[in-house]
Amino acid sequence: MTGVRKWAAIAVVFMIVAITQMAFAADQDPSVHLKQLGKDLQNVTVDLKDKLSHFDKAGSTVTTGKENVSGMQLDVTTYTDKSGYVLKIYAAPTGKDAMVKLISPASGPVLTITNNPDGTVAKEETFQPFGLKKETVIYNSDGTKTIMVQDASLAANNTLTYQEDKNGNVVPGSETISTTPGLPPGSVYCQVTGQYQEAKPK
């Protein structure tokens, strides 16, 4: 009887080890991590969009100027509210909004919405400066979406890309894992632009 209990105890130990190893393997699976990150960033996006829709322009400090965006000099109007949130609206040469950016205070998350020339949304990007985490949603002309989730704090296998159909369902077989290069050495986060910039040589 003692021998049976001994072997039963050993079997239980092996089962526990196996389950632990499977859980560890799941934790190490980049797709599992990146899918969860995508869900987390989607929640951040919803919160930022809510803040964007309720942004107090009237009670903000306003400045105007020009910024280089993808090689183009665009007029930009910057609103800074009493809580430290910064709303930047970039005007296209046509007068329509080319891009809207909401920058959270204290190096918090940044929402960037890029528009097509006709004013429809081309791309949305939610970026977490701490941890270098980002979700990019590209709105394709056929009604589908291309979604990229990146965790640049990981050296390899740090980007999940997949497609969603017109109904928001993941297209089977569209998921791929790749590696996106990290930041150049010495890069620093700029609260004004909401992005990292290469350190200027002294």
N, C-alpha and C positions, 0 to 999 in steps of 0.2 A: 504493500500500500504506500509505504514511504517512497519507493522508487517511482510509482505512478505520479505522486504529488510533486516529486522532484522534476520529472519530465514535464509535467503540466506547468510548473512554475517557469521552467526554461522556455517552454513554448510561448508563455505569456510575455516573457522578457523579449523574445525574438519578435513577437508581434508588435510590442511597443516600439522597439528599435526600428522595425520596418515602417510603421506609421510615422514615426519621427523623421525618418529619412525621406519619406514621400512628401511630408509637409515642408521639409527643408528644400527638397527639389522644387516644389511648387513656388517657394519663396525665391529660389534662384532663377526660375523661369522668367526671362525678360518680358514675355508677352503677358504673363499674369500681372507683373508689377506695372507695366505700361497701361494695361487696360484699366486697372484700378486708378492709376494716375489720371487717365482720361476722364473717368467718372468724377474724380475730385475736382479737376479743372473745369468740368462742365458746370458744377455747382458754383464755382468761383465766377464763371462767366455770367450765370444767371444773376448773381448778386451785383456784379459790375454793371450789367445792363439796366438793372433796377436803379442803381445810383445814377447812371447816365440819364435815364428818363426823368429823374427828379432833380437833376443838377440845377442849383440856384445861380443862374447866370446874372440875374439882376443884383444879387448881393455879393457878386465876385469882383475881384480886381481884374481889370482887362488890359492886355497889351497886344500890340500887333507887330508883325515883322515878316521875315522870309526865312524859310528853311529849305535845305536840299533834301528832296525825297526821291530816291531812285534816279538821281541825276537831273532832276528837275527842280528849279527854284519856285516854290509855291508860297503864296501868301498864307500866313497862319495867324489866327486869332486865338489868344491864350487867356483862359479864364481860371483864376485861382480862388476857390471858395474859402470860407472861414475855417473849415476843417482841414485845409491843406490839400484837398483834391484838386488836380489840375486837368482841365478840359482843353484840348487843342483841336481846333477845326481848321483843316487845310483846304483851301479853295483851289479848284482846278481852273485853268484858263477860261473855261466856259462859264465859270461862276458857280457851278455846282460843287458840293462838298466832295473832294477827292478822297479824304481820309479824316476819320475822327478818332482821337486817342484820349482815353481817360487814365490818368496816372494817379495811383493811390499814394498817400503820404507815407513817410518812413520806409521807403523802398518796398512798399506793398505791391500787389499785383497790378498789371497794366493790361488794359483792353484796347486793341487797335482794330478798327473796322475800316477796310479799304473798299471803295466803291468803284463800279464800272462807270464809263463816261455817261451812261444814261441814268445814273443815280442808284441803280440796283446794287446790292451787296455782292462784292467779288470774293472777299476773304475776311475772316475774323480770326484774330489771334489773341490768346490769353497767355500772359507771360508772368511767371513767378521769378523775380530777380534772385531771391535767396533760394539756392538749390538748382537754379538754371532749368526750370521746368516750363514746358510750353505746349499748348495745343493750338493747332492751326486748322481751320475749316475752310476749304476752298469750295465755292459754289460754282459748279460746272453749268455750262449753258443748257445742257439737256435735263437739268433738274436734279442730277445726282450730286453727291458731295465726295470730296477727297479729304480725308482727315489724317493728320499727322500728330502724334503725341511724342514729345521728346523729353528725355531726362539727361541733359548734358553733363550732370554730375557723374554719370557712368562713363567709363572709358570706351566701352564697346557694347554693341547690341542695345543702343540707347534710344532707338526711334521705331515706333510702330506706325505703319501706314496702312490704311484700309479705305474701302469705298462703301458708301451708303447709297441705296437706290432712292427713287423718288418718294418712297414711303418711309424712309428713315431706317430701313433694315440693312444690316451688314451684308454685302454681296459675298456669297460663299467663295472661298479661295482667294479673296482679295487681300488678305492680311499678309504683310511682309515685315520682317525685322531687319533693320540696317543700322549702320553706325554713322552718326553725325559728328563732325569734328567739334571739339570744344572751343572755348574762347582763346584768342592769342594770349600769351603770357603778359601779365601786367595790366590786363583790361580792367577798367573801373566802371562802376555803374553811375550813370548820370541821371539824377532825379528830374532834371529839366526835360530831357528827351525821352525818358522812360526806357532806356536801353544801355547796353554796355558799349564802351568805346575804348579803342586802343589807347594806352597811355602815351601822352605826347613826350617826345624825347626832351631831356633837360638841356 
